[in-house]
Amino acid sequence: MGSVVAISSPGSGDVSDLLAKMLEALGHRGPALGIAGPGGVLHPACAGDIAGVGPRAIGCNFKRILPGDPPQPLSAGEDPIVFDGRIFSPDGDLGGLLEGSGLDRFERLLALSEGAYAFAALCGDSIILGRDPLGLKPLYFGTGGGIFAAASEAKALWAIGISEARSFPPGSLCVVKGDGIAFRRVRAVERRRVERMGLRDAEARLGELMERSMRARLRDVKRVAIAFSGGLDSSIVAWMARAIGKDVLLISTSMKGGDELEFAKWAAGEIGAPLVPVEGGLEDVRRDLGRILWLIEDPDPLKVAIAIPLHWVLREASALGFAVALTGQGADECFGGYMRALRAYSSGGPRLAREALFEGIRDSHLVNFERDDKVGSASSVELRLPFADTAIVDFALSLPLGLLLDARRGERKVLLRALARGIGLPERIASRPKRAIQYSTGVHKALAAIARGAGRAPREFLRGEFERIFGPSVGINPPPDRWAMASSRAP
């Protein structure tokens, strides 16, 4: 775990001071520093020691999550690379994937490997950046004042005066050379041809894919924490983690006095795993609000209300000594968990519903993955998402709509509920209606109460708190189409 930082000045100006500011802004992602510039690889004791780097550099804040995690920068052939994330493919040795020279090795990494990662490599007079196909690890880029910069969090760009950060397109490479900036899409979420498939065959196939995903994501750990609500998604993850022999701890959270913890305790008992409850109060929300806004870099009320309970869960996991945690994130997007898909069906029929499902998967990095990774980084817990697996995503996109939604009965996650029954989860879990974490925990009500106490609506209040932390002129935007596929130049 750590950060990725890259900066390039098309002229001959030294970027040392700017690089130092970026790494300082990301100090919470790792205490150890590693940088590489034209002069070689350095490991400064602190950001203030960075000097004489030259006109381009890459860097990282490094934090060892697992005992075998090597210090960074690493080597991509003869070139230094900073790599934030994990390869889950069975043959996923990073050094082997990056053997050779040229752009082909990085294309091979994106095209062939399963993982959650972002990276920056210094290859002669070029910087090459990339991000996994689903966008599970955050990466942002921006330009300003003749500078191109990229980093794991937008605050590193804001720290050097680049006010408009853009989310790096998943499954893409970017080559920065001189004042040229060229993006190339390698492997991204795409529409799939719908396959003819019955419920029983689809259930069997999904079971196989989920077991493979779970084994891949847990092969290097014996014990794992799971963010657990007792709902469908987290219960499947918990059940399957136990089924493959892992030592599982379930962690559930709610506002004090809520009733969700009682159901979670019952569900944990049915699964046969211990559960740790974490209760918060209004003052806890008030205390953590500023930290959460700073971490997720977004004042959106929905994102804030999701991030706070996740923060409580992962903070508890870290305190209990867990390095890795699982969540059920990605299940709603893949298998029709959101009400908007049913609404789209009602207003526009199957075509509009399928488009809504596709867009939900395609945009998951903007809506969920980036936020959750930033929350995990603050607690030194590596989040892994079994449902956010490229094979599962491709499978979900190829399913007949009737295996995702039953519009006549208003039922969502048809296939996922069948899988839950098939692996032996109780019917109370398999048929349980979805309750979003921000509502089930009661955090959205707490945020509304805090905003009301300040005499403002939640959105207005959170925007004001965000601007108090970062200022009024910064933000994050998705990349426009021209950045995704075309070449450009740093202004």
C-alpha positions as CSV (number, residue, x, y, z in Angstrom):
1,M,0.0,0.0,0.0
2,G,1.1,3.5,-0.6
3,S,0.9,6.2,-3.2
4,V,1.8,6.9,-6.8
5,V,3.2,10.4,-7.7
6,A,4.6,11.6,-11.0
7,I,5.5,15.0,-12.3
8,S,7.0,16.4,-15.5
9,S,8.2,19.8,-16.5
10,P,8.5,20.1,-20.3
11,G,11.4,22.5,-19.9
12,S,14.5,21.9,-17.9
13,G,13.1,23.2,-14.6
14,D,13.8,21.1,-11.5
15,V,10.6,19.6,-10.0
16,S,12.1,18.8,-6.6
17,D,10.0,21.3,-4.6
18,L,6.8,20.3,-6.3
19,L,7.5,16.6,-5.8
20,A,8.1,17.2,-2.1
21,K,4.8,19.0,-1.7
22,M,3.0,16.2,-3.4
23,L,4.5,13.5,-1.3
24,E,3.9,15.5,1.9
25,A,0.2,15.8,1.0
26,L,0.1,12.0,0.8
27,G,2.0,11.2,3.9
28,H,-1.0,9.3,5.4
29,R,-0.6,6.7,2.7
30,G,2.8,5.6,3.9
31,P,5.7,6.9,6.0
32,A,8.6,5.7,3.8
33,L,9.6,7.7,0.7
34,G,11.0,6.5,-2.6
35,I,11.7,8.6,-5.7
36,A,13.3,8.2,-9.1
37,G,14.5,10.8,-11.5
38,P,17.0,11.0,-14.3
39,G,19.8,10.8,-11.7
40,G,18.6,7.5,-10.2
41,V,16.6,6.1,-7.3
42,L,16.7,7.8,-3.9
43,H,15.1,7.1,-0.5
44,P,15.0,10.5,1.3
45,A,14.4,10.5,5.0
46,C,11.7,13.2,4.6
47,A,10.2,15.3,1.8
48,G,12.4,18.2,2.8
49,D,15.5,16.3,1.7
50,I,14.4,16.0,-1.9
51,A,16.6,18.2,-4.1
52,G,18.2,18.1,-7.6
53,V,15.7,15.6,-9.0
54,G,15.6,17.2,-12.5
55,P,12.7,17.9,-14.9
56,R,10.8,14.7,-14.3
57,A,10.3,12.2,-11.5
58,I,8.2,9.5,-10.0
59,G,7.7,8.9,-6.3
60,C,5.8,7.0,-3.6
61,N,4.8,7.0,0.0
62,F,5.4,3.4,0.9
63,K,3.7,1.3,3.7
64,R,4.3,-2.4,4.1
65,I,1.0,-4.1,4.5
66,L,2.2,-7.7,4.2
67,P,5.6,-9.0,5.2
68,G,6.7,-9.8,1.7
69,D,5.9,-6.3,0.3
70,P,9.2,-5.0,-1.2
71,P,10.4,-1.4,-0.8
72,Q,9.8,1.0,-3.7
73,P,10.5,2.1,-6.3
74,L,10.6,-1.4,-8.0
75,S,12.1,-2.3,-11.3
76,A,10.3,-2.7,-14.7
77,G,13.2,-4.3,-16.6
78,E,15.8,-1.6,-16.3
79,D,13.3,1.2,-15.5
80,P,12.1,2.3,-12.0
81,I,8.4,2.0,-11.3
82,V,6.2,2.9,-8.3
83,F,3.3,0.5,-8.0
84,D,0.3,0.9,-5.6
85,G,-1.8,-2.2,-5.4
86,R,-1.8,-5.9,-5.8
87,I,-1.8,-8.5,-8.7
88,F,-4.2,-11.3,-8.0
89,S,-3.6,-13.5,-11.1
90,P,-2.1,-16.9,-10.3
91,D,1.0,-16.1,-12.5
92,G,0.9,-12.5,-11.3
93,D,4.6,-11.9,-10.6
94,L,5.0,-8.2,-11.4
95,G,8.6,-8.5,-12.3
96,G,7.8,-11.2,-14.8
97,L,4.9,-9.3,-16.3
98,L,7.1,-6.2,-16.8
99,E,10.1,-8.0,-18.4
100,G,11.5,-6.5,-21.5
101,S,11.3,-2.9,-22.7
102,G,9.0,-0.4,-24.4
103,L,5.3,0.1,-24.0
104,D,4.3,-3.5,-24.7
105,R,5.2,-4.7,-21.2
106,F,2.8,-2.2,-19.6
107,E,0.1,-3.1,-22.2
108,R,0.6,-6.7,-21.2
109,L,0.2,-5.9,-17.6
110,L,-3.2,-4.2,-18.2
111,A,-4.4,-6.8,-20.8
112,L,-3.5,-10.0,-19.0
113,S,-3.4,-9.5,-15.3
114,E,-6.2,-9.4,-12.7
115,G,-5.6,-6.9,-10.0
116,A,-6.1,-3.6,-8.3
117,Y,-3.3,-1.2,-9.1
118,A,-2.0,2.1,-10.3
119,F,1.6,2.8,-11.3
120,A,4.1,5.3,-12.8
121,A,7.3,4.3,-14.5
122,L,10.2,6.4,-15.5
123,C,11.5,5.2,-18.9
124,G,14.3,7.4,-20.2
125,D,12.8,10.8,-21.0
126,S,9.2,9.5,-20.6
127,I,6.8,8.8,-17.7
128,I,4.3,6.0,-18.3
129,L,1.2,5.8,-16.1
130,G,-1.4,3.1,-15.9
131,R,-4.5,2.0,-13.9
132,D,-6.3,-1.3,-13.6
133,P,-9.3,-1.9,-15.9
134,L,-12.0,-1.4,-13.2
135,G,-10.3,1.6,-11.6
136,L,-10.1,-0.1,-8.2
137,K,-7.1,2.0,-7.2
138,P,-7.4,5.8,-7.4
139,L,-5.2,7.8,-9.8
140,Y,-5.7,11.5,-10.8
141,F,-3.9,13.7,-13.3
142,G,-3.8,17.4,-14.2
143,T,-1.9,20.1,-15.9
144,G,-1.1,23.7,-15.0
145,G,1.7,26.2,-15.3
146,G,3.5,24.1,-17.8
147,I,3.5,21.1,-15.5
148,F,1.9,17.6,-15.9
149,A,1.3,15.8,-12.6
150,A,-0.4,12.6,-11.5
151,A,-1.1,11.2,-8.0
152,S,-3.1,8.7,-6.0
153,E,-5.2,11.4,-4.5
154,A,-6.3,14.8,-5.9
155,K,-5.0,16.7,-2.8
156,A,-1.4,16.1,-4.1
157,L,-2.3,18.0,-7.3
158,W,-4.1,20.7,-5.4
159,A,-1.0,21.2,-3.2
160,I,1.0,22.3,-6.2
161,G,-1.6,24.6,-7.7
162,I,-3.4,22.3,-10.1
163,S,-7.0,23.0,-9.0
164,E,-8.7,20.7,-11.5
165,A,-7.9,17.1,-11.0
166,R,-9.2,14.5,-13.4
167,S,-9.8,10.8,-12.6
168,F,-7.4,8.7,-14.7
169,P,-9.3,6.5,-17.2
170,P,-9.3,2.8,-16.0
171,G,-7.6,0.3,-18.2
172,S,-5.5,3.0,-19.9
173,L,-1.9,4.0,-20.2
174,C,-0.6,7.5,-20.5
175,V,2.8,8.4,-21.9
176,V,4.2,11.8,-20.9
177,K,7.2,12.9,-23.0
178,G,8.3,16.5,-23.1
179,D,5.1,18.5,-23.6
180,G,3.3,15.6,-25.2
181,I,0.6,13.7,-23.3
182,A,-0.8,10.6,-25.0
183,F,-3.5,8.3,-23.6
184,R,-4.1,4.8,-24.9
185,R,-7.0,2.6,-23.8
186,V,-5.9,-1.0,-23.4
187,R,-8.7,-2.8,-21.5
188,A,-11.8,-1.2,-20.1
189,V,-15.4,-2.2,-19.2
190,E,-17.2,-2.8,-22.5
191,R,-20.7,-3.9,-23.5
192,R,-21.0,-7.7,-24.0
193,R,-23.1,-9.9,-26.2
194,V,-25.9,-11.3,-24.1
195,E,-25.7,-15.1,-23.8
196,R,-28.5,-17.5,-23.5
197,M,-28.4,-18.9,-20.0
198,G,-30.8,-20.4,-17.5
199,L,-30.8,-19.6,-13.8
200,R,-29.3,-22.9,-12.7
201,D,-26.4,-22.7,-15.2
202,A,-25.8,-19.1,-14.3
203,E,-25.8,-19.9,-10.6
204,A,-23.2,-22.6,-11.1
205,R,-21.0,-20.4,-13.2
206,L,-21.2,-17.5,-10.8
207,G,-20.3,-19.8,-7.9
208,E,-17.2,-20.9,-9.8
209,L,-16.2,-17.4,-10.6
210,M,-16.7,-16.2,-7.0
211,E,-14.7,-19.0,-5.5
212,R,-11.9,-18.3,-7.9
213,S,-12.0,-14.6,-7.1
214,M,-12.0,-15.3,-3.4
215,R,-9.1,-17.7,-3.5
216,A,-7.1,-15.2,-5.7
217,R,-7.7,-12.3,-3.3
218,L,-7.0,-14.3,-0.1
219,R,-4.1,-16.6,-1.2
220,D,-1.5,-14.5,0.6
221,V,-3.4,-14.1,3.9
222,K,-4.8,-16.5,6.6
223,R,-7.1,-14.1,8.4
224,V,-9.3,-11.4,7.0
225,A,-11.8,-8.8,8.3
226,I,-15.1,-8.4,6.5
227,A,-17.3,-5.3,6.5
228,F,-20.5,-7.0,7.4
229,S,-24.1,-5.9,7.4
230,G,-25.8,-9.3,7.3
231,G,-27.2,-8.4,3.9
232,L,-26.9,-10.4,0.8
233,D,-23.5,-9.2,-0.6
234,S,-21.4,-9.3,2.6
235,S,-23.0,-12.6,3.7
236,I,-22.0,-14.3,0.5
237,V,-18.5,-12.9,0.9
238,A,-18.3,-14.1,4.5
239,W,-19.7,-17.5,3.8
240,M,-17.3,-18.1,0.9
241,A,-14.3,-16.9,2.9
242,R,-15.0,-19.4,5.6
243,A,-15.7,-22.1,3.0
244,I,-12.2,-21.8,1.6
245,G,-10.7,-22.1,5.1
246,K,-9.9,-18.5,6.1
247,D,-10.0,-17.1,9.6
248,V,-12.8,-14.6,9.4
249,L,-13.8,-11.7,11.6
250,L,-17.0,-9.8,10.8
251,I,-17.3,-6.2,11.7
252,S,-20.6,-4.4,11.7
253,T,-21.4,-0.8,12.5
254,S,-24.5,1.3,13.3
255,M,-25.5,4.5,15.1
256,K,-26.3,3.8,18.8
257,G,-29.8,2.6,19.2
258,G,-30.1,1.2,15.7
259,D,-31.6,-2.2,15.0
260,E,-29.3,-3.3,12.2
261,L,-26.7,-4.7,14.6
262,E,-29.2,-7.3,15.9
263,F,-29.8,-8.7,12.5
264,A,-26.0,-8.7,11.7
265,K,-25.4,-10.6,15.0
266,W,-28.0,-13.2,14.0
267,A,-26.6,-13.5,10.5
268,A,-23.1,-13.9,11.8
269,G,-24.3,-16.8,14.0
270,E,-25.8,-18.5,11.0
271,I,-22.6,-18.1,9.0
272,G,-20.6,-19.3,12.0
273,A,-18.2,-16.4,12.2
274,P,-17.4,-14.1,15.1
275,L,-18.7,-10.5,14.9
276,V,-17.4,-7.3,16.4
277,P,-20.1,-4.5,16.7
278,V,-19.0,-0.9,16.4
279,E,-21.5,1.7,17.5
280,G,-21.2,5.4,16.8
281,G,-23.0,8.5,18.1
282,L,-23.8,11.9,16.8
283,E,-20.5,13.2,18.3
284,D,-18.5,10.5,16.6
285,V,-20.0,11.7,13.2
286,R,-19.2,15.3,14.1
287,R,-15.7,14.4,15.2
288,D,-14.9,12.3,12.1
289,L,-16.5,14.5,9.5
290,G,-13.6,16.8,8.7
291,R,-11.2,13.8,8.5
292,I,-13.6,12.0,6.1
293,L,-14.0,15.1,3.8
294,W,-10.2,15.5,3.7
295,L,-9.8,11.8,2.9
296,I,-12.4,11.3,0.2
297,E,-12.0,14.8,-1.3
298,D,-15.7,15.1,-2.1
299,P,-18.5,16.8,-0.2
300,D,-21.3,14.7,-1.8
301,P,-23.7,13.8,1.0
302,L,-24.1,10.3,-0.2
303,K,-20.4,9.6,-0.4
304,V,-19.8,11.1,3.0
305,A,-22.6,9.1,4.6
306,I,-21.1,5.9,3.2
307,A,-17.5,6.8,4.0
308,I,-18.1,7.4,7.7
309,P,-19.3,3.9,8.7
310,L,-16.7,2.3,6.4
311,H,-14.1,4.3,8.3
312,W,-15.4,3.0,11.6
313,V,-15.2,-0.6,10.4
314,L,-11.7,-0.3,8.9
315,R,-10.4,1.6,11.9
316,E,-11.6,-1.2,14.1
317,A,-10.1,-3.8,11.7
318,S,-6.7,-2.1,11.9
319,A,-6.9,-1.8,15.7
320,L,-7.5,-5.6,15.9
321,G,-4.4,-6.2,13.7
322,F,-6.0,-7.0,10.3
323,A,-4.0,-5.9,7.2
324,V,-6.7,-6.9,4.7
325,A,-10.5,-6.4,4.6
326,L,-13.1,-7.5,2.2
327,T,-16.4,-5.8,1.3
328,G,-19.3,-6.7,-1.0
329,Q,-18.7,-3.6,-3.1
330,G,-19.4,-4.2,-6.8
331,A,-22.3,-6.7,-6.3
332,D,-25.0,-4.0,-6.7
333,E,-23.4,-2.7,-9.9
334,C,-22.9,-6.1,-11.4
335,F,-26.1,-7.9,-10.5
336,G,-28.8,-5.2,-10.5
337,G,-28.9,-4.1,-6.9
338,Y,-29.8,-0.5,-7.4
339,M,-33.4,0.8,-7.8
340,R,-32.4,2.9,-10.8
341,A,-32.2,-0.2,-13.0
342,L,-35.8,-1.0,-12.2
343,R,-36.8,2.6,-12.7
344,A,-35.0,2.6,-16.1
345,Y,-36.9,-0.6,-17.0
346,S,-40.3,1.0,-16.1
347,S,-39.6,4.2,-18.1
348,G,-37.7,2.8,-21.1
349,G,-37.9,-1.0,-21.1
350,P,-35.1,-3.6,-21.3
351,R,-32.8,-1.5,-23.4
352,L,-32.7,1.4,-21.0
353,A,-32.4,-0.9,-18.0
354,R,-29.4,-2.7,-19.6
355,E,-27.8,0.7,-20.3
356,A,-28.3,1.8,-16.7
357,L,-26.7,-1.4,-15.5
358,F,-23.7,-1.0,-17.9
359,E,-23.2,2.6,-16.8
360,G,-23.3,1.6,-13.1
361,I,-20.4,-0.8,-13.7
362,R,-18.4,1.5,-15.9
363,D,-18.6,4.4,-13.5
364,S,-18.0,2.4,-10.3
365,H,-14.5,3.9,-9.9
366,L,-16.0,7.4,-9.8
367,V,-18.9,6.5,-7.5
368,N,-17.4,4.0,-5.1
369,F,-13.9,2.5,-5.6
370,E,-11.9,5.7,-5.3
371,R,-13.7,6.8,-2.1
372,D,-13.3,3.4,-0.4
373,D,-9.6,3.0,-1.2
374,K,-8.9,6.5,0.4
375,V,-10.8,5.5,3.5
376,G,-8.8,2.3,3.8
377,S,-5.5,4.0,3.3
378,A,-6.1,6.1,6.4
379,S,-6.4,2.9,8.6
380,S,-3.6,1.0,6.8
381,V,-6.0,-1.6,5.7
382,E,-5.9,-3.0,2.2
383,L,-9.4,-3.3,0.8
384,R,-10.1,-6.2,-1.6
385,L,-13.4,-6.6,-3.5
386,P,-14.2,-10.1,-4.6
387,F,-17.2,-9.0,-6.7
388,A,-15.0,-6.4,-8.6
389,D,-13.3,-9.0,-10.6
390,T,-13.0,-8.6,-14.4
391,A,-14.2,-12.1,-15.1
392,I,-17.3,-11.5,-12.9
393,V,-17.9,-8.2,-14.5
394,D,-17.7,-9.6,-18.0
395,F,-20.0,-12.5,-16.9
396,A,-22.5,-10.1,-15.4
397,L,-22.6,-7.9,-18.6
398,S,-23.4,-11.0,-20.6
399,L,-26.4,-12.2,-18.5
400,P,-30.0,-12.0,-19.7
401,L,-31.8,-9.2,-18.0
402,G,-34.2,-11.6,-16.4
403,L,-31.4,-13.0,-14.3
404,L,-30.7,-9.6,-12.8
405,L,-34.1,-8.0,-12.5
406,D,-37.7,-9.3,-12.2
407,A,-39.5,-6.2,-13.2
408,R,-42.9,-7.7,-12.7
409,R,-42.3,-8.6,-9.1
410,G,-39.9,-5.6,-8.5
411,E,-37.1,-8.0,-7.5
412,R,-33.5,-7.1,-7.9
413,K,-30.4,-9.4,-7.8
414,V,-32.2,-12.4,-9.0
415,L,-29.1,-14.4,-9.7
416,L,-27.3,-13.3,-6.6
417,R,-30.2,-14.4,-4.4
418,A,-30.2,-17.8,-6.1
419,L,-26.5,-18.2,-5.4
420,A,-27.1,-17.3,-1.7
421,R,-29.7,-20.1,-1.5
422,G,-27.4,-22.5,-3.4
423,I,-24.5,-22.1,-1.1
424,G,-26.7,-22.6,1.9
425,L,-27.4,-19.2,3.3
426,P,-30.7,-18.9,5.2
427,E,-33.7,-17.6,3.3
428,R,-33.9,-14.5,5.7
429,I,-30.5,-13.4,4.2
430,A,-31.2,-14.5,0.6
431,S,-34.4,-12.6,0.4
432,R,-33.5,-9.7,2.6
433,P,-34.3,-6.3,0.9
434,K,-31.4,-4.1,0.2
435,R,-30.7,-1.4,2.7
436,A,-28.0,1.0,1.8
437,I,-25.3,1.5,4.4
438,Q,-25.9,5.2,4.8
439,Y,-29.5,4.5,5.7
440,S,-29.1,1.2,7.6
441,T,-26.4,2.7,9.9
442,G,-28.4,5.9,10.5
443,V,-25.4,8.1,9.5
444,H,-27.4,10.0,6.9
445,K,-29.8,11.1,9.7
446,A,-26.8,12.2,11.9
447,L,-25.4,14.3,9.1
448,A,-28.8,15.9,8.5
449,A,-29.0,16.7,12.2
450,I,-25.6,18.3,12.2
451,A,-26.3,20.3,9.2
452,R,-29.7,21.4,10.6
453,G,-27.9,22.5,13.8
454,A,-25.8,24.8,11.6
455,G,-28.9,26.1,9.9
456,R,-28.1,24.6,6.5
457,A,-29.2,21.8,4.2
458,P,-26.8,18.8,4.2
459,R,-25.4,19.5,0.7
460,E,-24.8,23.2,1.5
461,F,-23.3,22.4,4.9
462,L,-20.9,19.7,3.5
463,R,-19.8,22.0,0.6
464,G,-19.0,24.7,3.2
465,E,-16.9,22.3,5.3
466,F,-15.1,21.0,2.2
467,E,-14.2,24.5,1.1
468,R,-13.0,25.3,4.6
469,I,-10.6,22.5,4.3
470,F,-9.5,22.8,0.7
471,G,-10.7,26.2,-0.5
472,P,-13.4,27.0,-3.0
473,S,-11.6,26.5,-6.3
474,V,-10.6,22.8,-6.3
475,G,-12.4,19.7,-7.6
476,I,-12.3,16.3,-9.3
477,N,-13.8,15.7,-12.7
478,P,-14.0,12.6,-14.9
479,P,-11.6,12.8,-18.0
480,P,-13.2,14.2,-21.1
481,D,-13.2,11.9,-24.1
482,R,-10.2,13.6,-25.7
483,W,-8.0,12.6,-22.7
484,A,-9.1,9.0,-22.9
485,M,-7.9,8.2,-26.4
486,A,-6.1,11.2,-27.9
487,S,-2.8,13.0,-27.6
488,S,-2.6,16.5,-26.1
489,R,-0.1,18.9,-24.9
490,A,0.5,20.4,-21.4
491,P,-0.8,24.0,-21.5
